[in-house]
Amino acid sequence: MNLLITGAGRGLGLVLAAEALERGHYVLAGMRNPDQAGDAYHELERQFGERLQAVQLDASDEEGIASLAAEFARDGRTLGSIVNNAAVLEGQSSSIEELDFRDMEVSFDINLYGPMRVVKHMLPLLQEPNASVINISSEAGSLTNAYPGNYPYTISKTALNMFTKKLSGVLKERGAIALSVHPGWMQTDMGGKNATLDPRESARGIMDLIERKIEPNSSFQFVDHVGREMEI
Ligand SMILES: NC(=O)c1ccc[n+]([C@@H]2O[C@H](COP(=O)([O-])OP(=O)(O)OC[C@H]3O[C@@H](n4cnc5c(N)ncnc54)[C@H](OP(=O)(O)O)[C@@H]3O)[C@@H](O)[C@H]2O)c1
C-alpha cells in the first residue's frame, strides 16, 4: 500500500512512517522542509531506501498540495491511505478574554483546512483496495468532555471530526473509510515528556486500523488508536 503521511519529519508522523515501512508499505513522507529532515528520518531512508520518499507538503499551501497531487498523477501513483497527521497547538493557555484570533486562524488553517486541502486534491488518487483517510484528531475535540480554555486546538479538532463524518459518507460508495483517530497522550514535542504513551505504540494501532486488522464500530468514525469508540 502507498501511504501519504503529513508532518512525517518528527513526532507521530515519523514513527508512523517507520511502522508502515517495517510492515512492507511504501511511504510518501510529507514535510514542510524535506531539506531539513533530521537524523531519524535519514536513518529510515538508509534502511528502507526506495520505499520511502520525502515530498514537500505544507498543510497551509493549497497550490503546493495541488501540484504535488498532479505530480503523483503524472507518475501514475495511487494511494491506499492518506494520513492527515500534521497539526499545531497554539494559544493553549489563553482565556477567552485573552484569545488572540491569529491562534484561531492558524489552528484552523493547519488542523482543519490542511486535511481538507489534502483530501480535496489527493482523493482521485485514493484508488487502492481497502483505502482510508485517517485524520489524526484528539480527545480534546470531544464535545461531551469539553473543558474551559485551549480554544484554538480543541475547536479545530471538533471541526475536523465533522469533516471526517462527512467524508466517510463520500468514501463509503467506493469501499473506503474515513476515521478520526485520537492517538493517545504521546511523548512527542506536542505531548511533552510527561505523556504516558510511546508514539510507536500509537503508530502500531493506527497501522492496524489502516490495514483493517481492527474494524472499529463507531457511528461517528471517531476512535482511539486501538479502535475503541471515542465520545464525540
Ligand atoms: N502528542 C499528543 O499527546 C497528541 C495527543 C492527541 C492528538 N495528537 C495529534 O497527533 C498528531 C501528531 O502530533 P505530534 O504529537 O506528533 O505533534 P508534533 O510533535 O508537534 O509534530 C507536529 C508535526 O506537524 C507538522 N506540521 C506543523 N505545521 C505544519 C504545516 N503547516 N504543514 C505540514 N506539516 C506541519 C510538524 O512539522 P515541522 O517539523 O515542519 O514543524 C510536525 O511534523 C497531531 O494531529 C496532534 O494534534 C497528539
The ligand as an SDF file (V2000), in Angstrom:
LIG
                    3D

 48 52  0  0  0  0  0  0  0  0999 V2000
    1.1730   14.3470   21.2610 N   0  0  0  0  0  0  0  0  0  0  0  0
   -0.0090   14.1070   21.8060 C   0  0  0  0  0  0  0  0  0  0  0  0
   -0.1060   13.7730   23.0030 O   0  0  0  0  0  0  0  0  0  0  0  0
   -1.2580   14.1940   20.9780 C   0  0  0  0  0  0  0  0  0  0  0  0
   -2.4910   13.9510   21.6140 C   0  0  0  0  0  0  0  0  0  0  0  0
   -3.6580   13.9900   20.8420 C   0  0  0  0  0  0  0  0  0  0  0  0
   -3.5700   14.2450   19.4990 C   0  0  0  0  0  0  0  0  0  0  0  0
   -2.3550   14.4930   18.9030 N   0  0  0  0  0  0  0  0  0  0  0  0
   -2.3280   14.7200   17.4590 C   0  0  0  0  0  0  0  0  0  0  0  0
   -1.3850   13.8340   16.8760 O   0  0  0  0  0  0  0  0  0  0  0  0
   -0.8230   14.4260   15.6860 C   0  0  0  0  0  0  0  0  0  0  0  0
    0.6950   14.3780   15.7560 C   0  0  0  0  0  0  0  0  0  0  0  0
    1.0970   15.1290   16.8630 O   0  0  0  0  0  0  0  0  0  0  0  0
    2.6060   15.1060   17.4260 P   0  0  0  0  0  0  0  0  0  0  0  0
    2.4930   14.9200   18.8720 O   0  0  0  0  0  0  0  0  0  0  0  0
    3.4530   14.2390   16.5950 O   0  0  0  0  0  0  0  0  0  0  0  0
    2.9740   16.6610   17.1530 O   0  0  0  0  0  0  0  0  0  0  0  0
    4.3950   17.3620   16.9920 P   0  0  0  0  0  0  0  0  0  0  0  0
    5.4320   16.5460   17.6550 O   0  0  0  0  0  0  0  0  0  0  0  0
    4.1980   18.7750   17.4420 O   0  0  0  0  0  0  0  0  0  0  0  0
    4.6300   17.3330   15.4020 O   0  0  0  0  0  0  0  0  0  0  0  0
    3.7740   18.0960   14.5920 C   0  0  0  0  0  0  0  0  0  0  0  0
    4.0360   17.7700   13.1510 C   0  0  0  0  0  0  0  0  0  0  0  0
    3.1650   18.5670   12.3500 O   0  0  0  0  0  0  0  0  0  0  0  0
    3.9790   19.2060   11.3610 C   0  0  0  0  0  0  0  0  0  0  0  0
    3.3960   20.4620   10.8860 N   0  0  0  0  0  0  0  0  0  0  0  0
    3.0620   21.5560   11.6040 C   0  0  0  0  0  0  0  0  0  0  0  0
    2.6150   22.5300   10.7810 N   0  0  0  0  0  0  0  0  0  0  0  0
    2.6670   22.0230    9.5240 C   0  0  0  0  0  0  0  0  0  0  0  0
    2.3380   22.5270    8.2380 C   0  0  0  0  0  0  0  0  0  0  0  0
    1.8880   23.7830    8.0490 N   0  0  0  0  0  0  0  0  0  0  0  0
    2.4870   21.7140    7.1630 N   0  0  0  0  0  0  0  0  0  0  0  0
    2.9570   20.4650    7.3170 C   0  0  0  0  0  0  0  0  0  0  0  0
    3.3300   19.9370    8.4980 N   0  0  0  0  0  0  0  0  0  0  0  0
    3.1740   20.7190    9.5860 C   0  0  0  0  0  0  0  0  0  0  0  0
    5.3220   19.4140   12.0150 C   0  0  0  0  0  0  0  0  0  0  0  0
    6.2950   19.6550   11.0280 O   0  0  0  0  0  0  0  0  0  0  0  0
    7.5600   20.6630   11.2600 P   0  0  0  0  0  0  0  0  0  0  0  0
    8.6610   19.7870   11.7810 O   0  0  0  0  0  0  0  0  0  0  0  0
    7.7960   21.2230    9.9160 O   0  0  0  0  0  0  0  0  0  0  0  0
    7.1210   21.6870   12.2580 O   0  0  0  0  0  0  0  0  0  0  0  0
    5.4820   18.0720   12.7280 C   0  0  0  0  0  0  0  0  0  0  0  0
    5.9230   17.0880   11.8330 O   0  0  0  0  0  0  0  0  0  0  0  0
   -1.4100   15.8280   15.6180 C   0  0  0  0  0  0  0  0  0  0  0  0
   -2.5180   15.8290   14.7530 O   0  0  0  0  0  0  0  0  0  0  0  0
   -1.8540   16.1040   17.0450 C   0  0  0  0  0  0  0  0  0  0  0  0
   -2.8900   17.0600   17.1220 O   0  0  0  0  0  0  0  0  0  0  0  0
   -1.2040   14.4750   19.6200 C   0  0  0  0  0  0  0  0  0  0  0  0
  1  2  1  0
  2  3  2  0
  2  4  1  0
  4  5  1  0
  4 48  2  0
  5  6  2  0
  6  7  1  0
  7  8  2  0
  8  9  1  0
  8 48  1  0
  9 10  1  0
  9 46  1  0
 10 11  1  0
 11 12  1  0
 11 44  1  0
 12 13  1  0
 13 14  1  0
 14 15  2  0
 14 16  1  0
 14 17  1  0
 17 18  1  0
 18 19  2  0
 18 20  1  0
 18 21  1  0
 21 22  1  0
 22 23  1  0
 23 24  1  0
 23 42  1  0
 24 25  1  0
 25 26  1  0
 25 36  1  0
 26 27  1  0
 26 35  1  0
 27 28  2  0
 28 29  1  0
 29 30  1  0
 29 35  2  0
 30 31  1  0
 30 32  2  0
 32 33  1  0
 33 34  2  0
 34 35  1  0
 36 37  1  0
 36 42  1  0
 37 38  1  0
 38 39  2  0
 38 40  1  0
 38 41  1  0
 42 43  1  0
 44 45  1  0
 44 46  1  0
 46 47  1  0
M  CHG  2   8   1  16  -1
M  END
$$$$
